Amino acid sequence: MIKTITEDEYGSGNWFNVLVGACVYVVTRKGNKLLPLTSVCENMGCDVFELGRMVSRVLEHLDLKLPDFDIVGLFERVFKEWVSCKEGVGKGVTVRMVKQGIFLV
């Protein structure tokens, strides 16, 4: 994917990390998996705006379309990751909060 997009001309600077992150995001989403852009940004060392622009470029350059976005599934994933970092939040409270969040979404 990267070879096609860059036409074997790798430049210098931070853009290559952003390109790798964008390709990871596109491949993951094309596989119908959930991956928040913020998770990719944390690992690639870029901001969401920069990564979002690169994702758009990758999709346009390769003439790809991403599948529909599963907002409920993403909410569950992000919420469970967030709760796993917090101490003292019981499983019953977590389940109730996820159900309430899904209802609101």
C-alpha positions as CSV (number, residue, x, y, z in Angstrom):
1,M,0.0,0.0,0.0
2,I,2.8,2.5,1.0
3,K,4.9,1.5,-2.0
4,T,1.9,2.3,-4.3
5,I,1.1,5.6,-2.7
6,T,4.7,6.9,-2.5
7,E,5.7,5.5,-5.8
8,D,9.0,4.3,-4.1
9,E,9.9,7.9,-3.2
10,Y,10.2,8.0,0.6
11,G,10.9,11.5,1.9
12,S,12.1,12.7,5.2
13,G,10.2,14.1,8.1
14,N,7.2,13.1,10.2
15,W,4.9,12.5,7.3
16,F,6.0,8.9,6.8
17,N,4.9,7.9,10.3
18,V,1.5,9.6,9.6
19,L,1.3,7.7,6.3
20,V,2.0,4.4,8.1
21,G,-0.7,5.2,10.7
22,A,-3.2,6.1,8.0
23,C,-2.6,2.8,6.2
24,V,-3.0,0.9,9.5
25,Y,-6.3,2.6,10.1
26,V,-7.6,2.0,6.5
27,V,-6.6,-1.7,6.6
28,T,-8.2,-2.2,10.0
29,R,-11.4,-0.4,9.0
30,K,-11.6,-2.3,5.7
31,G,-11.4,-5.5,7.8
32,N,-14.5,-4.3,9.7
33,K,-12.5,-3.9,12.9
34,L,-12.9,-0.9,15.3
35,L,-9.9,1.3,15.7
36,P,-10.2,4.9,17.1
37,L,-8.1,7.5,15.3
38,T,-6.9,8.6,18.6
39,S,-5.3,5.2,19.3
40,V,-3.4,5.4,16.1
41,C,-2.3,9.0,16.8
42,E,-0.9,8.0,20.2
43,N,1.2,5.3,18.6
44,M,2.4,7.4,15.6
45,G,3.0,10.6,17.5
46,C,0.7,12.8,15.5
47,D,-2.5,14.7,16.0
48,V,-6.0,13.6,14.9
49,F,-6.3,16.4,12.2
50,E,-3.0,15.4,10.6
51,L,-3.9,11.7,10.6
52,G,-7.4,12.4,9.3
53,R,-6.1,14.3,6.4
54,M,-3.7,11.5,5.5
55,V,-6.4,8.9,5.8
56,S,-8.4,10.9,3.3
57,R,-5.4,11.1,0.9
58,V,-4.8,7.4,1.1
59,L,-8.5,6.6,0.4
60,E,-8.5,9.0,-2.5
61,H,-5.2,7.9,-4.0
62,L,-6.2,4.2,-3.8
63,D,-9.8,4.9,-4.8
64,L,-11.1,3.1,-1.6
65,K,-14.2,3.5,0.5
66,L,-14.4,2.6,4.1
67,P,-17.4,0.5,5.4
68,D,-20.1,2.1,7.5
69,F,-19.0,3.2,10.9
70,D,-20.2,1.3,13.9
71,I,-20.6,4.0,16.5
72,V,-22.0,1.7,19.2
73,G,-19.2,-0.8,18.8
74,L,-16.6,2.0,19.0
75,F,-18.3,3.5,22.1
76,E,-18.2,0.1,23.8
77,R,-14.5,-0.3,23.0
78,V,-13.4,3.1,24.0
79,F,-15.4,3.0,27.2
80,K,-14.0,-0.3,28.2
81,E,-10.5,0.8,27.5
82,W,-11.1,3.9,29.6
83,V,-12.6,2.0,32.5
84,S,-9.7,-0.5,32.5
85,C,-7.5,2.5,33.4
86,K,-9.7,3.5,36.4
87,E,-9.6,1.9,39.8
88,G,-12.6,1.2,41.9
89,V,-15.2,1.0,39.1
90,G,-17.1,-2.2,39.6
91,K,-18.2,-4.5,36.8
92,G,-21.9,-3.9,37.5
93,V,-21.4,-0.1,37.3
94,T,-19.5,-0.5,34.1
95,V,-22.2,-2.7,32.4
96,R,-24.9,-0.2,33.5
97,M,-22.8,2.8,32.1
98,V,-22.2,1.0,28.8
99,K,-26.0,0.3,28.4
100,Q,-26.9,3.9,29.2
101,G,-24.2,5.2,26.8
102,I,-25.5,2.9,24.0
103,F,-29.0,4.1,24.7
104,L,-27.8,7.8,24.4
105,V,-25.8,7.1,21.2
